[in-house]
Amino acid sequence: MSSYSIPGAVEESLTGEPPVVQECFPTYKHAETQVMKPYPKYKDSGVEWIGEVPEGWEMKRLRYHAKICNGHDHKKVWDENGKYPIIGTGGIFGRANDYLHPGPSVILGRKGTIDKPQFHENAFWSVDTAYYTDIFPNTNPKFFFYLCSTINFDLYKYGSAVPSMTQEVLNQIELTAPPLAEQTAIATYLDRKTAEIDKLIANKERLIELYEEEKTSVINQAVTKGLDPDAEMKDSGVEWLGEIPKHWEVKRLKHISQVRQGVTKGRNLSEKKTIELPYLRVANVQDGYLDLSKIKTISILEHEVDRFSLRIGDVLMNEGGDNDKLGRGTVWNGEIANCLHQNHVFSVRPFCSNSSQWIALWTRSATAKIFFFLHGKQTTNLASLSSSSIKELSIPISPKEEQTAILSYLDQKTAGFDTIISKFKKQINLFKEYRTALISEAVTGKIDVRDAG
């Protein structure tokens, strides 16, 4: 049985990196590395994925830790001024004037998001796509939460389109059952350590936000004012755009490109000759790049393929989603052969092929985002842009030689930002992996935290 080492956080140096308020977050220095020792003696748990557990620990099925209860429809208790939170598998999404359980309890997914247990200390209402639990007196509620966090739900789920879990399956899952005093000690230790890790993650995420804001500011300055600080300026004639260099023009998107709408999912194509092709969704189109990790396919009529196919040089722009997704775009460089785009992703096809990068950069500027916000149709959590609104987007156009210089400058500057942001994202992933491993090691007894304080 090997010891378990808790790594210190990596000290960051921002010297020489893009300008940002460096004093926002102190560097983290851990004066010493804490090494957690194993228990004196172990025995076989009888469960392959758990392995050995400390002597004196028991193994119990989940049903002996807690009773699983069904959530209920929330419509009758919905009250935006209600005292109690309404909880679904994705978290709190509303308020209620009544509650199902006084807490504490662990919420487990029944349909949809099934792999993210939630702990709630106080009274709540849970919806019918989630289970809540009555935790028995012989189980510490927070320890039970950490136990549930270690379950590999992929082994027990059913349904491919909508992952689901049954009470019967959940009840049979084998979990560790230390003496109650040890459960409490483990829960206390994990509360403290996970809070420290979460703070580190939050600080890194805030740094990413600052660098993203600075990157947007650099792009905005270059594509609206150019690189010459002494250039003579003029009123653009567009209120939200302000002044631009005197020798620049302003053109609407519809005058320099064709805005193409994508294929609609869910059409009735039965008994018609179709083919299956990959297509891009809003989730694939990020701010300045493509996320092609999860590409789906769609059935389409053969004669419609050309109409909805992407061409190299098309600028992809999102019709809707969260406000931060609205309008954001990037250039399609033919990453996937015979690829289509859905109706929530516009394909902007410039009349002049070398305008693609300029248009895509403009969609990432703070000024363009103002336009998207002003013209987007807002709902409670989402927003959307119509094709007619997109076509009216005003774009400042510089002479080609100057445009080339600006694009080259921004390639270099944004690459620097992206390198730093990527580094922070990798560190966040490492912290999250460590957090998961720490919880697993503690609740299965691989490390002894009883005297950790």
C-alpha positions as CSV (number, residue, x, y, z in Angstrom):
1,M,0.0,0.0,0.0
2,S,1.7,3.2,-1.1
3,S,1.4,6.6,0.5
4,Y,-0.7,9.4,-1.1
5,S,0.9,12.7,-1.8
6,I,-1.1,16.0,-2.1
7,P,0.6,18.2,-4.6
8,G,1.0,22.0,-4.0
9,A,-0.3,24.5,-6.5
10,V,1.9,25.7,-9.3
11,E,3.3,29.2,-8.8
12,E,2.5,31.4,-11.7
13,S,4.6,34.1,-13.2
14,L,2.8,36.5,-15.5
15,T,5.9,38.5,-16.4
16,G,6.1,39.3,-20.1
17,E,2.6,38.0,-20.8
18,P,-0.2,40.0,-22.2
19,P,-1.3,43.0,-20.0
20,V,-3.7,42.1,-17.2
21,V,-4.2,43.1,-13.6
22,Q,-1.5,40.8,-12.2
23,E,-2.3,41.7,-8.6
24,C,-5.8,40.3,-8.9
25,F,-4.7,36.9,-7.6
26,P,-1.7,36.1,-5.4
27,T,0.6,33.2,-6.3
28,Y,0.0,30.1,-4.3
29,K,2.9,28.7,-2.3
30,H,2.5,25.6,-0.2
31,A,5.3,25.5,2.3
32,E,5.2,21.8,2.7
33,T,3.7,18.8,0.9
34,Q,1.4,16.7,3.0
35,V,1.8,13.0,2.7
36,M,-1.2,10.8,3.8
37,K,-0.4,7.4,5.1
38,P,-2.5,4.2,4.6
39,Y,-4.4,2.3,7.3
40,P,-2.3,-0.3,9.3
41,K,-4.2,-3.3,7.9
42,Y,-6.5,-4.0,5.0
43,K,-8.8,-6.8,3.7
44,D,-10.4,-7.6,0.4
45,S,-13.7,-5.7,-0.1
46,G,-15.1,-8.2,-2.6
47,V,-15.7,-5.4,-5.1
48,E,-13.2,-5.3,-8.0
49,W,-13.2,-1.5,-8.5
50,I,-12.8,-0.8,-4.8
51,G,-10.1,-3.4,-4.0
52,E,-8.9,-3.6,-0.4
53,V,-10.5,-1.6,2.4
54,P,-9.3,-1.1,6.0
55,E,-9.9,-3.8,8.5
56,G,-13.0,-2.9,10.6
57,W,-14.8,-1.4,7.6
58,E,-17.9,-3.0,6.1
59,M,-19.3,-3.1,2.6
60,K,-23.0,-2.2,2.2
61,R,-25.3,-1.8,-0.7
62,L,-26.6,1.7,-1.3
63,R,-30.1,0.8,0.0
64,Y,-28.6,0.3,3.5
65,H,-27.1,3.8,3.4
66,A,-30.3,5.6,2.3
67,K,-33.8,5.3,0.9
68,I,-34.2,6.4,-2.7
69,C,-37.4,8.5,-3.3
70,N,-38.9,9.8,-6.5
71,G,-39.0,13.5,-7.2
72,H,-42.3,15.1,-8.3
73,D,-43.6,17.5,-11.0
74,H,-42.9,21.1,-9.9
75,K,-45.6,23.0,-11.7
76,K,-48.0,23.1,-8.8
77,V,-45.4,24.5,-6.4
78,W,-43.6,26.8,-8.8
79,D,-43.3,30.3,-7.2
80,E,-40.6,32.7,-8.3
81,N,-40.7,34.2,-4.8
82,G,-40.8,30.8,-3.1
83,K,-38.7,29.9,-0.1
84,Y,-37.4,26.6,-1.3
85,P,-35.2,25.7,-4.3
86,I,-36.4,23.5,-7.1
87,I,-33.7,21.0,-8.1
88,G,-33.2,19.1,-11.3
89,T,-30.4,16.9,-12.5
90,G,-28.5,20.1,-13.6
91,G,-29.0,21.9,-10.3
92,I,-31.3,24.6,-9.0
93,F,-33.5,26.2,-11.7
94,G,-36.4,27.7,-9.8
95,R,-38.2,28.4,-6.5
96,A,-41.1,26.6,-4.8
97,N,-43.6,27.4,-2.0
98,D,-43.4,23.9,-0.7
99,Y,-40.7,21.2,-0.2
100,L,-40.4,17.5,-0.6
101,H,-37.6,16.9,1.8
102,P,-36.2,18.9,4.8
103,G,-32.6,18.0,4.0
104,P,-29.9,17.0,4.2
105,S,-30.1,14.8,1.2
106,V,-28.2,13.7,-1.9
107,I,-29.9,14.2,-5.3
108,L,-29.3,11.5,-7.9
109,G,-30.2,11.7,-11.5
110,R,-33.0,9.5,-12.9
111,K,-33.0,10.8,-16.5
112,G,-30.6,13.0,-18.4
113,T,-27.7,14.0,-16.3
114,I,-27.2,10.9,-14.1
115,D,-23.6,11.2,-13.2
116,K,-23.5,14.4,-11.0
117,P,-24.8,13.8,-7.5
118,Q,-25.8,16.9,-5.6
119,F,-25.8,17.6,-1.8
120,H,-28.4,19.8,-0.3
121,E,-28.4,20.7,3.4
122,N,-31.8,22.3,3.7
123,A,-35.3,21.9,2.5
124,F,-35.9,21.6,-1.3
125,W,-38.3,20.3,-4.0
126,S,-36.8,17.9,-6.6
127,V,-38.3,17.3,-10.0
128,D,-39.5,13.9,-11.4
129,T,-36.3,13.4,-13.5
130,A,-34.3,13.2,-10.2
131,Y,-34.3,11.0,-7.1
132,Y,-33.8,12.4,-3.6
133,T,-32.6,10.3,-0.7
134,D,-33.6,9.8,2.9
135,I,-30.2,9.1,4.5
136,F,-30.3,6.7,7.4
137,P,-28.9,7.6,10.8
138,N,-25.9,5.1,10.5
139,T,-24.6,7.1,7.5
140,N,-23.1,10.6,7.6
141,P,-24.9,12.6,4.9
142,K,-21.8,14.4,3.5
143,F,-19.9,11.1,3.5
144,F,-22.8,9.5,1.5
145,F,-22.5,12.4,-1.0
146,Y,-18.8,11.7,-1.5
147,L,-19.5,8.0,-1.8
148,C,-22.1,8.7,-4.5
149,S,-19.5,10.9,-6.3
150,T,-17.3,7.9,-6.8
151,I,-19.9,5.7,-8.6
152,N,-19.1,4.9,-12.2
153,F,-22.7,5.5,-13.5
154,D,-21.7,4.5,-17.0
155,L,-21.7,0.9,-15.7
156,Y,-25.3,1.0,-14.6
157,K,-27.1,3.4,-17.0
158,Y,-29.5,2.4,-19.7
159,G,-30.8,4.2,-22.8
160,S,-28.5,5.8,-25.4
161,A,-30.5,8.9,-26.4
162,V,-31.5,9.8,-22.8
163,P,-29.3,8.1,-20.1
164,S,-31.4,6.8,-17.3
165,M,-31.1,5.0,-13.9
166,T,-33.5,2.9,-12.0
167,Q,-33.9,2.7,-8.2
168,E,-33.4,-1.1,-8.4
169,V,-30.0,-0.7,-9.9
170,L,-28.9,2.1,-7.7
171,N,-30.0,0.2,-4.6
172,Q,-27.7,-2.7,-5.4
173,I,-24.4,-0.7,-5.8
174,E,-21.8,-1.8,-3.2
175,L,-20.3,1.0,-1.2
176,T,-17.9,1.3,1.8
177,A,-19.4,1.6,5.3
178,P,-16.8,2.7,7.9
179,P,-17.8,3.3,11.5
180,L,-19.9,6.5,11.8
181,A,-17.1,8.4,13.6
182,E,-14.7,7.7,10.7
183,Q,-17.3,8.7,8.1
184,T,-17.6,12.1,9.9
185,A,-13.8,12.5,10.0
186,I,-13.5,11.7,6.3
187,A,-16.4,14.0,5.3
188,T,-14.8,16.9,7.4
189,Y,-11.4,16.3,5.8
190,L,-12.9,16.2,2.3
191,D,-15.0,19.3,2.9
192,R,-11.9,21.3,3.7
193,K,-9.6,19.9,1.0
194,T,-12.2,20.1,-1.8
195,A,-13.0,23.7,-0.8
196,E,-9.3,24.5,-1.1
197,I,-9.1,22.9,-4.6
198,D,-12.3,24.6,-5.7
199,K,-10.9,27.9,-4.7
200,L,-7.8,27.2,-6.8
201,I,-10.0,26.3,-9.7
202,A,-12.1,29.4,-9.3
203,N,-9.0,31.6,-9.3
204,K,-7.7,30.0,-12.5
205,E,-11.1,30.4,-14.1
206,R,-11.1,34.1,-13.2
207,L,-7.6,34.5,-14.7
208,I,-8.9,32.9,-17.9
209,E,-11.8,35.4,-17.9
210,L,-9.4,38.3,-17.6
211,Y,-7.2,37.1,-20.5
212,E,-10.3,36.5,-22.6
213,E,-11.5,40.0,-21.9
214,E,-8.0,41.4,-22.7
215,K,-7.9,39.4,-26.0
216,T,-11.3,40.7,-27.0
217,S,-10.2,44.3,-26.2
218,V,-7.1,43.9,-28.4
219,I,-9.1,42.5,-31.3
220,N,-11.7,45.2,-30.9
221,Q,-9.1,48.0,-30.9
222,A,-7.4,46.6,-34.1
223,V,-10.5,46.0,-36.2
224,T,-12.2,49.3,-35.3
225,K,-9.2,51.7,-35.0
226,G,-6.4,50.0,-36.9
227,L,-2.8,49.9,-35.8
228,D,-1.8,53.5,-36.3
229,P,-2.6,55.5,-33.1
230,D,-2.1,58.8,-35.1
231,A,-4.6,57.9,-37.8
232,E,-7.2,60.6,-38.6
233,M,-10.6,59.4,-37.5
234,K,-14.2,60.0,-38.7
235,D,-17.7,59.2,-37.5
236,S,-18.7,55.8,-38.8
237,G,-22.3,56.8,-39.0
238,V,-23.2,53.8,-36.8
239,E,-24.0,54.7,-33.2
240,W,-22.7,51.6,-31.6
241,L,-19.6,51.5,-33.7
242,G,-18.3,55.1,-33.1
243,E,-15.3,56.5,-34.9
244,I,-13.1,54.6,-37.4
245,P,-10.0,55.7,-39.4
246,K,-10.9,58.3,-42.1
247,H,-9.8,56.1,-45.0
248,W,-11.9,53.1,-43.9
249,E,-15.4,52.2,-45.2
250,V,-18.4,50.7,-43.4
251,K,-20.4,48.0,-45.2
252,R,-23.3,45.8,-44.2
253,L,-22.7,42.1,-44.1
254,K,-25.3,41.5,-46.8
255,H,-23.3,43.7,-49.3
256,I,-20.1,41.7,-48.9
257,S,-21.4,38.1,-48.4
258,Q,-24.3,35.7,-48.7
259,V,-25.9,34.6,-45.4
260,R,-26.9,31.0,-45.7
261,Q,-29.2,29.1,-43.3
262,G,-28.7,25.5,-42.4
263,V,-30.7,22.3,-42.4
264,T,-33.5,21.8,-39.9
265,K,-33.4,18.7,-37.8
266,G,-36.5,16.5,-37.3
267,R,-38.0,16.9,-40.7
268,N,-40.2,14.0,-42.0
269,L,-38.1,12.3,-44.7
270,S,-39.7,8.9,-44.6
271,E,-39.9,7.0,-47.9
272,K,-37.6,9.5,-49.6
273,K,-34.0,8.9,-50.8
274,T,-31.7,10.4,-48.2
275,I,-28.0,10.2,-47.2
276,E,-26.4,10.5,-43.8
277,L,-23.8,13.3,-43.4
278,P,-22.0,15.1,-40.5
279,Y,-23.2,18.5,-39.5
280,L,-22.2,21.4,-37.2
281,R,-24.3,22.5,-34.3
282,V,-24.0,25.6,-32.0
283,A,-21.9,23.6,-29.6
284,N,-19.3,23.0,-32.3
285,V,-18.8,26.7,-33.2
286,Q,-16.7,28.5,-30.5
287,D,-15.4,32.0,-30.3
288,G,-12.6,31.8,-32.9
289,Y,-12.2,28.0,-33.2
290,L,-14.2,24.8,-33.8
291,D,-14.8,22.1,-31.2
292,L,-15.1,19.0,-33.3
293,S,-14.9,16.5,-30.4
294,K,-18.6,15.6,-30.7
295,I,-19.8,15.6,-34.3
296,K,-23.3,14.3,-35.1
297,T,-24.9,13.2,-38.4
298,I,-28.2,14.1,-40.0
299,S,-30.3,12.6,-42.8
300,I,-30.8,14.8,-45.7
301,L,-32.3,14.6,-49.2
302,E,-29.7,14.0,-51.9
303,H,-30.7,17.1,-53.9
304,E,-30.3,19.3,-50.8
305,V,-26.7,18.4,-50.1
306,D,-25.2,21.3,-52.1
307,R,-27.6,23.8,-50.5
308,F,-26.5,23.0,-46.9
309,S,-22.9,22.0,-47.5
310,L,-20.0,24.1,-46.1
311,R,-17.3,25.4,-48.3
312,I,-13.7,26.4,-47.3
313,G,-13.8,30.1,-46.4
314,D,-17.3,30.1,-45.0
315,V,-17.6,32.1,-41.8
316,L,-19.7,30.2,-39.2
317,M,-21.9,32.3,-36.9
318,N,-24.3,31.1,-34.3
319,E,-27.9,32.1,-34.4
320,G,-28.5,31.6,-30.7
321,G,-27.9,30.0,-27.4
322,D,-26.5,31.7,-24.2
323,N,-25.6,35.4,-24.7
324,D,-21.9,34.5,-24.9
325,K,-22.6,32.1,-27.8
326,L,-24.7,34.6,-29.8
327,G,-23.1,35.5,-33.1
328,R,-19.7,34.2,-32.3
329,G,-17.9,32.8,-35.3
330,T,-14.9,31.3,-36.9
331,V,-13.7,30.3,-40.4
332,W,-14.5,26.8,-41.9
333,N,-11.3,25.4,-43.4
334,G,-12.7,22.1,-44.6
335,E,-11.9,20.2,-41.4
336,I,-14.5,17.5,-42.2
337,A,-15.4,16.3,-45.7
338,N,-19.0,16.8,-46.9
339,C,-20.1,18.6,-43.8
340,L,-23.4,20.4,-43.4
341,H,-24.6,23.0,-40.8
342,Q,-27.8,23.1,-38.9
343,N,-30.3,25.9,-39.0
344,H,-29.0,27.4,-35.8
345,V,-25.6,28.0,-37.4
346,F,-25.4,30.6,-40.2
347,S,-22.8,30.1,-43.0
348,V,-21.6,33.5,-44.2
349,R,-20.1,33.1,-47.6
350,P,-18.1,36.2,-48.6
351,F,-18.2,37.4,-52.2
352,C,-14.4,38.0,-51.9
353,S,-12.7,34.9,-50.5
354,N,-9.9,36.8,-48.7
355,S,-12.5,38.6,-46.5
356,S,-13.2,35.5,-44.4
357,Q,-10.7,36.1,-41.7
358,W,-11.6,39.7,-41.3
359,I,-15.3,39.0,-41.0
360,A,-14.6,36.2,-38.5
361,L,-12.4,38.5,-36.4
362,W,-15.1,41.2,-36.4
363,T,-17.6,38.8,-34.9
364,R,-15.3,38.3,-32.0
365,S,-14.9,42.0,-31.3
366,A,-16.6,43.7,-28.3
367,T,-18.3,46.1,-30.7
368,A,-19.8,43.4,-32.8
369,K,-21.0,41.7,-29.6
370,I,-22.9,44.9,-28.7
371,F,-24.7,44.6,-32.0
372,F,-25.6,40.9,-31.4
373,F,-26.9,41.8,-27.9
374,L,-29.0,44.8,-29.2
375,H,-30.5,42.8,-32.1
376,G,-30.9,39.4,-30.4
377,K,-34.3,38.2,-29.3
378,Q,-34.0,37.6,-25.6
379,T,-35.8,34.9,-23.6
380,T,-35.3,33.8,-20.0
381,N,-31.9,32.1,-20.5
382,L,-31.3,32.2,-24.2
383,A,-31.1,34.7,-27.1
384,S,-31.4,34.3,-30.9
385,L,-30.5,36.3,-34.0
386,S,-32.5,36.3,-37.2
387,S,-30.9,36.1,-40.6
388,S,-32.3,39.5,-41.5
389,S,-30.5,41.0,-38.4
390,I,-27.3,39.3,-39.2
391,K,-27.4,40.7,-42.8
392,E,-27.6,44.3,-41.3
393,L,-24.4,43.9,-39.3
394,S,-22.2,46.8,-40.1
395,I,-18.5,46.0,-40.6
396,P,-15.6,48.5,-40.8
397,I,-13.4,47.6,-43.9
398,S,-9.8,48.7,-44.2
399,P,-7.7,48.7,-47.4
400,K,-6.5,45.2,-48.2
401,E,-2.8,45.9,-47.4
402,E,-3.6,47.4,-44.0
403,Q,-6.1,44.6,-43.4
404,T,-3.3,42.0,-44.0
405,A,-1.1,43.8,-41.5
406,I,-3.8,43.9,-38.9
407,L,-4.6,40.2,-39.3
408,S,-0.9,39.3,-39.0
409,Y,-0.6,41.4,-35.8
410,L,-3.7,39.8,-34.3
411,D,-2.6,36.3,-35.2
412,Q,0.5,36.9,-33.1
413,K,-1.2,38.6,-30.2
414,T,-4.1,36.1,-29.9
415,A,-1.7,33.2,-30.2
416,G,0.0,34.5,-27.1
417,F,-3.3,34.8,-25.2
418,D,-4.4,31.4,-26.3
419,T,-1.2,29.7,-25.1
420,I,-1.7,31.2,-21.6
421,I,-5.4,30.3,-21.5
422,S,-4.6,26.8,-22.7
423,K,-2.1,26.4,-19.9
424,F,-4.6,27.5,-17.3
425,K,-7.2,25.1,-18.7
426,K,-4.8,22.2,-18.4
427,Q,-4.1,23.2,-14.8
428,I,-7.8,23.3,-14.0
429,N,-8.2,19.8,-15.5
430,L,-5.3,18.6,-13.3
431,F,-7.0,20.1,-10.2
432,K,-10.3,18.5,-11.1
433,E,-8.6,15.1,-11.7
434,Y,-6.8,15.4,-8.3
435,R,-10.1,16.3,-6.6
436,T,-11.8,13.2,-8.0
437,A,-8.9,11.0,-7.0
438,L,-8.7,12.4,-3.5
439,I,-12.4,11.7,-2.8
440,S,-12.0,8.2,-4.1
441,E,-8.9,7.5,-2.1
442,A,-10.5,8.8,1.1
443,V,-13.9,7.1,0.9
444,T,-12.4,3.7,0.0
445,G,-9.8,3.9,2.7
446,K,-6.7,4.1,0.6
447,I,-5.5,7.0,2.8
448,D,-6.0,7.5,6.5
449,V,-7.3,11.0,7.2
450,R,-8.5,10.5,10.8
451,D,-5.8,12.6,12.2
452,A,-5.5,15.1,9.4
453,G,-7.3,17.7,11.4
